[in-house]
């Protein structure tokens, strides 16, 4: 069923009270006084924090990329206050979070640039306890450069950046891997792979291993405008370089899209899905063939989560029609079309698992957040639509060209934040109640958003 924005006004008002901590149901953005710098990281003896150390309870922060100017804003989600605005080096940018969610990552592919904004919230492991820190957001001096940074993949505290390279400029592809500590310490050089050819590839970090695409010099690609790889290699970290240890025997023509969960790493191929499974220090590979429902298209994007046994794949039509969503279960060697598909006339603009992996979220251009949940039936897990939440009361046909709805999932609870460029606000949605719980008004048109903060920790070990 649809739950409209109008029907949620009461819930939104109540949620705004909880979010802002005052009796006024209308959220007001106020410039917040500068936050004191974080205490000296080694002065723990001055505080009595017990065996659990010093922990901060916070909803986190939200980075907002402006569509109006080359700038990014950082908000405090505890009181919806604007903390700071940062001028950016380039006009064309994309936004994501670092692997540890401390930093906003600003990528400008056309300018061969990656920069970082410190969100100001982070946690350190002090052996016998954790210690949290809070300071004002700040632009980092750390900058990465490489030819056409395109795919930024995060997994279990590591971020892999794949630079496509440029054949016209004789610049080969490159992979760099960074943790939040690397960004903080401005590590140079970062662990990397230096290719000899360019390619539109991807890399999946996995502990000391890195699964990354490779392309034979004589490989042909059916892509009209990108040189796609056709194989996957396993690299092992030695000092600051990744050394190739294995090339998976199963080919993957026109490779595009990858994801991983606790047990498997998957890659999209024109003839199916390449599945890599780790056994100690080696990987085995097999192929799940495309199902008939795909026709002449293939899965080109994947989404995975450590707690989900199935991956969600997205296959886009060559003619620009609506995307198809599929479930891929490597354990069962199965691929199936989801029973729920985007409504006619609606095109998805963003996808994400919830922080716990129990929901899959599809945000479409008609202003609906579609919440899918996994349910067991006949011994198999199937994804079913639980709710479609109407997050816009504006006429979506008036959406400015080049912008769309965007979302970001909090990593410390069951919240998702959705930015509406038409209404110029960000809604906080509770995935447990499926209600709108808060509203942050903006003075700019948001291009994209990214949650920053102290994520809940999960104990995963791929070694």
C-alpha positions in Angstrom: 0.0 0.0 0.0 1.1 3.6 -0.4 1.6 5.8 2.6 1.4 9.4 1.4 3.3 12.4 2.7 0.1 14.1 3.6 -0.9 11.2 5.9 2.4 11.5 7.6 2.3 15.1 8.7 1.4 14.3 12.2 4.1 11.6 12.4 6.6 14.0 10.9 5.7 16.7 13.4 6.2 14.3 16.3 9.4 13.0 14.8 10.7 16.5 14.4 10.2 17.1 18.1 12.2 14.1 18.9 14.9 15.0 16.4 15.3 18.7 17.4 14.8 18.1 21.2 12.4 21.1 21.5 8.6 21.6 21.6 8.4 23.2 18.2 7.3 20.7 15.6 8.9 22.7 12.8 12.6 22.2 12.3 14.6 25.4 12.0 18.1 25.4 10.7 20.4 27.5 12.8 24.1 28.1 12.4 25.7 26.2 15.2 28.5 27.5 17.3 31.9 26.0 16.5 32.5 22.7 18.2 35.6 22.5 20.4 38.4 20.5 18.9 38.6 16.9 20.0 40.4 16.3 23.2 44.0 15.0 23.0 43.7 11.4 21.9 46.1 10.3 24.6 44.7 12.1 27.6 42.3 9.3 28.6 43.5 9.4 32.2 41.7 12.8 32.6 38.3 11.2 32.1 36.6 8.5 34.1 34.9 6.5 31.4 35.0 3.1 33.0 35.8 -0.1 31.2 33.8 0.9 28.1 35.9 4.0 27.4 34.4 7.3 26.1 31.5 6.7 23.8 29.4 9.3 22.0 25.7 8.9 21.3 24.8 10.7 18.1 22.7 10.3 15.1 25.7 11.4 13.1 26.2 14.0 10.4 25.0 14.6 6.9 27.1 15.8 4.0 25.0 17.6 1.3 26.4 18.3 -2.2 24.9 21.5 -3.6 23.5 21.6 -7.2 23.6 25.4 -7.1 27.4 25.9 -6.6 30.6 24.1 -6.1 30.1 23.6 -2.4 29.3 21.0 0.2 27.4 21.5 3.5 27.7 19.4 6.7 24.7 19.1 9.1 24.5 17.8 12.6 21.7 15.3 12.6 21.1 15.5 16.3 19.6 19.0 16.0 19.5 19.6 12.2 22.0 22.4 12.6 24.3 23.5 9.7 27.8 23.1 11.0 29.8 24.4 8.0 29.9 25.0 4.3 32.9 24.1 2.2 33.9 25.5 -1.2 35.0 22.8 -3.6 37.9 22.8 -6.1 35.9 21.7 -9.1 32.4 22.4 -10.5 31.5 18.8 -11.4 31.5 16.5 -8.4 30.0 13.3 -6.9 29.7 12.5 -3.2 30.1 9.4 -1.1 31.4 8.4 2.3 34.8 6.9 3.2 34.9 3.2 4.3 34.8 4.2 8.0 32.2 6.9 7.4 34.4 9.6 9.0 35.1 11.5 5.7 32.9 12.8 2.9 34.6 11.8 -0.4 34.4 14.3 -3.2 35.2 12.8 -6.6 35.6 14.8 -9.8 36.1 12.3 -12.6 36.6 14.8 -15.4 39.2 16.6 -13.3 41.1 13.5 -12.1 40.5 14.6 -8.5 39.5 13.1 -5.2 39.2 15.3 -2.0 38.0 14.7 1.5 36.0 16.5 4.2 36.4 15.4 7.8 32.9 15.0 9.2 34.3 15.3 12.7 33.0 12.1 14.3 35.1 8.9 14.7 36.0 6.0 16.9 39.3 4.6 17.9 40.1 1.2 19.3 42.2 1.6 22.4 42.7 -2.1 23.0 40.7 -2.5 26.2 38.0 -0.1 25.2 36.7 2.1 22.4 37.2 5.9 22.4 34.9 8.3 20.4 35.9 11.8 19.3 33.9 14.8 18.2 35.2 17.9 16.5 34.1 20.5 13.9 34.0 19.4 10.3 37.1 20.4 8.3 38.4 20.2 4.8 41.3 17.7 4.6 44.6 18.7 2.9 44.8 15.1 1.6 44.1 14.9 -2.2 44.3 11.9 -4.6 44.9 12.3 -8.3 44.7 9.8 -11.1 43.2 9.5 -14.5 39.4 9.3 -14.4 38.5 8.0 -10.9 35.2 6.2 -11.6 34.2 3.3 -9.3 34.7 3.9 -5.5 33.9 0.6 -3.7 33.8 0.3 0.1 33.9 -2.9 2.2 34.8 -3.7 5.8 36.8 -0.6 6.5 38.6 -0.4 3.1 37.9 1.8 0.1 39.1 0.9 -3.4 39.2 3.6 -6.0 39.4 2.4 -9.6 40.9 4.9 -12.1 39.9 4.1 -15.7 42.9 5.7 -17.3 42.8 7.4 -20.7 43.8 5.7 -24.0 44.1 9.1 -25.9 46.6 10.4 -23.3 48.3 7.0 -22.9 47.4 6.8 -19.3 46.8 3.3 -17.9 44.3 2.2 -15.2 45.1 2.4 -11.5 43.7 1.1 -8.3 44.3 2.7 -4.8 43.1 1.3 -1.5 42.6 3.6 1.5 41.3 3.3 5.1 40.1 6.2 7.1 43.4 6.1 9.0 45.2 6.4 5.7 43.2 9.6 4.9 43.9 11.0 8.4 47.7 10.2 8.2 47.9 11.2 4.5 49.5 7.9 3.7 51.8 8.1 0.6 52.0 5.9 -1.2 48.7 4.1 -0.8 48.5 0.4 -1.5 47.9 0.2 -5.2 47.8 -1.7 -8.5 49.4 -0.1 -11.5 48.1 -1.5 -14.8 49.7 -1.2 -18.2 46.4 -0.6 -20.1 43.3 1.5 -19.6 39.9 -0.1 -18.8 36.6 0.7 -17.2 37.1 -1.7 -14.3 36.3 -2.3 -10.6 38.1 -3.6 -7.6 36.7 -5.3 -4.4 38.9 -5.0 -1.3 38.8 -8.0 1.0 41.2 -7.9 3.9 44.8 -8.5 2.6 43.3 -9.5 -0.8 42.0 -7.4 -3.6 39.8 -8.8 -6.4 40.3 -6.6 -9.4 39.5 -6.7 -13.1 42.1 -7.3 -15.8 42.0 -6.9 -19.5 43.9 -8.7 -22.1 45.5 -6.4 -24.7 43.6 -8.2 -27.5 40.3 -8.3 -25.6 37.3 -7.0 -27.5 34.4 -5.1 -25.8 30.9 -4.8 -27.0 30.5 -1.6 -25.1 30.1 1.4 -27.5 32.0 3.9 -25.4 34.0 2.0 -22.7 36.8 -0.5 -22.8 35.5 -3.3 -20.5 37.6 -6.0 -18.9 37.0 -9.7 -19.3 38.7 -11.4 -16.3 39.2 -11.1 -12.6 42.5 -11.5 -10.8 43.3 -12.0 -7.1 46.0 -9.7 -5.6 47.7 -9.9 -2.3 49.1 -7.0 -0.3 52.9 -6.9 0.2 54.2 -3.7 1.7 52.4 -1.0 -0.2 51.9 -2.9 -3.5 49.3 -5.5 -4.5 50.9 -8.5 -6.2 48.9 -10.6 -8.6 48.6 -14.2 -7.3 45.8 -15.7 -9.3 43.7 -15.1 -12.4 40.3 -16.7 -12.1 39.8 -19.3 -14.8 36.2 -18.4 -15.5 36.0 -15.6 -18.1 33.6 -12.6 -17.7 33.1 -10.9 -21.0 32.1 -7.2 -20.8 32.5 -7.2 -17.1 30.7 -4.4 -15.3 29.4 -4.2 -11.7 30.5 -6.0 -8.6 29.6 -6.6 -4.9 30.4 -8.9 -2.0 29.0 -10.3 1.1 30.6 -12.4 3.8 31.2 -15.5 1.6 31.2 -14.4 -2.0 32.3 -11.8 -4.5 30.2 -11.4 -7.7 30.8 -9.6 -11.0 28.4 -8.9 -13.8 29.2 -10.5 -17.2 27.3 -10.4 -20.5 26.6 -14.1 -20.2 25.9 -14.4 -16.5 27.3 -13.7 -13.1 30.9 -14.6 -12.1 31.0 -15.8 -8.5 34.3 -16.0 -6.6 34.5 -18.0 -3.3 37.4 -17.8 -1.0 39.2 -20.9 0.3 42.1 -19.9 2.6 44.4 -17.9 0.3 42.9 -19.0 -3.0 39.6 -18.4 -4.8 37.4 -20.7 -6.8 35.1 -19.3 -9.5 31.9 -20.4 -11.2 29.3 -18.8 -13.5 25.6 -18.4 -12.9 24.0 -18.2 -16.3 21.6 -15.4 -17.2 18.0 -16.3 -17.0 15.6 -16.1 -19.9 13.7 -13.1 -18.5 16.8 -11.0 -19.1 16.5 -11.3 -22.8 19.4 -9.5 -24.5 20.4 -7.4 -21.4 22.5 -8.3 -18.5 23.1 -7.3 -14.9 25.3 -4.3 -14.8 25.1 -3.2 -11.1 25.1 -5.2 -7.9 24.4 -4.5 -4.3 25.5 -6.8 -1.4 25.5 -6.9 2.3 27.4 -9.0 4.9 24.2 -10.2 6.5 22.4 -11.0 3.3 22.8 -14.3 1.5 21.5 -12.9 -1.7 22.7 -10.1 -3.9 20.4 -7.6 -5.7 21.3 -7.1 -9.3 20.0 -4.3 -11.6 19.7 -4.8 -15.3 19.0 -1.8 -17.4 17.3 -1.8 -20.8 19.3 -0.8 -23.8 16.5 1.4 -24.9 16.4 3.4 -21.7 13.3 1.6 -20.2 12.7 0.8 -16.6 15.4 -1.3 -14.8 14.8 -4.9 -13.8 15.7 -6.1 -10.3 17.0 -9.6 -9.7 18.0 -11.7 -6.8 21.3 -13.7 -7.1 22.0 -16.4 -4.5 25.5 -17.9 -5.0 25.0 -20.5 -2.3 22.0 -21.9 -4.2 23.5 -21.1 -7.6 20.2 -19.3 -8.4 19.2 -16.1 -10.2 15.6 -15.0 -10.3 13.5 -12.0 -11.2 12.1 -10.2 -8.2 8.3 -10.4 -7.9 8.3 -6.7 -7.3 9.5 -4.4 -10.1 9.5 -0.6 -10.4 6.0 0.7 -11.4 5.4 1.7 -15.0 6.7 5.1 -15.7 8.9 5.1 -12.6 12.7 4.9 -13.0 14.8 4.1 -9.9 17.4 6.7 -9.1 19.1 5.1 -6.0 19.4 1.7 -4.4 20.8 0.5 -1.0 20.6 -2.1 1.6 19.6 -1.0 5.1 22.4 -0.9 7.7 21.3 -4.4 9.0 20.7 -5.9 5.6 17.1 -6.8 6.4 15.7 -4.2 3.9 16.5 -3.3 0.4 15.6 0.3 -0.6 14.7 1.5 -4.1 14.1 5.3 -4.5 12.4 6.2 -7.8 12.0 9.4 -9.8 8.3 9.6 -8.9 9.1 10.4 -5.3 8.5 7.0 -3.7 10.8 5.1 -1.4 10.1 1.5 -2.0 11.1 -0.7 1.0 11.6 -4.5 0.3 12.0 -7.1 2.9 13.4 -10.7 2.7 11.0 -13.5 3.6 11.5 -17.3 3.5 9.2 -19.3 1.3 9.6 -23.0 0.4 13.0 -23.0 1.9 14.2 -20.0 -0.1 14.5 -16.3 0.6 12.4 -14.0 -1.5 12.3 -10.2 -1.6 8.8 -8.7 -1.3 7.6 -5.1 -1.2 6.7 -4.1 2.3 5.9 -0.4 1.8 6.0 2.4 -0.7 6.5 5.7 1.1 5.5 8.9 -0.8 8.3 11.3 0.1 7.3 14.3 -2.2 4.2 16.4 -2.4 5.6 18.4 -5.3 4.9 17.9 -9.0 7.8 15.7 -10.0 7.5 16.7 -13.7 9.0 20.1 -12.6 12.3 18.4 -11.4 15.2 20.5 -12.7 17.3 18.9 -15.4 20.4 17.1 -14.0 19.1 16.5 -10.5 17.0 13.9 -8.8 15.9 12.5 -5.5 18.8 11.0 -3.6 19.3 9.0 -0.3 21.8 7.8 2.2 21.4 5.1 4.8 22.6 5.7 8.4 25.0 3.1 9.6 24.1 3.3 13.3 20.4 2.6 13.3 17.3 2.1 11.2 17.2 5.5 9.5 17.4 6.5 5.9 17.8 10.1 4.7 16.1 11.2 1.5 16.9 14.5 -0.3 14.1 16.2 -2.3 15.5 18.9 -4.7 12.0 20.2 -5.4 11.0 20.9 -1.8 14.7 21.6 -0.9 14.7 19.5 2.2 16.0 16.2 3.6 13.6 13.7 5.2 14.6 11.3 7.9 12.6 8.0 7.6 12.4 5.4 10.3 12.7 1.9 8.6 11.2 0.3 11.7 7.9 2.3 11.8 8.1 3.2 8.0 7.2 6.7 9.0 8.8 10.1 8.3 10.5 11.1 11.5 12.2 14.4 10.7 12.7 17.1 8.2 15.8 19.3 7.5 15.1 22.4 5.5 17.8 23.5 3.0 18.5 26.8 1.4 20.1 25.1 -1.6 19.1 22.4 -4.1 20.6 19.2 -3.0 22.4 17.1 -5.7 23.3 14.2 -3.4 23.8 13.4 0.3 25.9 11.1 2.4 25.7 10.0 6.0 28.8 10.4 8.1 29.4 9.3 11.7 30.3 6.4 14.0 29.0 3.2 12.4 27.9 0.2 14.4 30.7 -2.4 14.3 30.4 -5.9 12.9 33.0 -8.6 13.4 33.9 -9.9 10.0 37.1 -11.8 9.1 37.9 -12.8 5.6 41.3 -14.2 6.3 
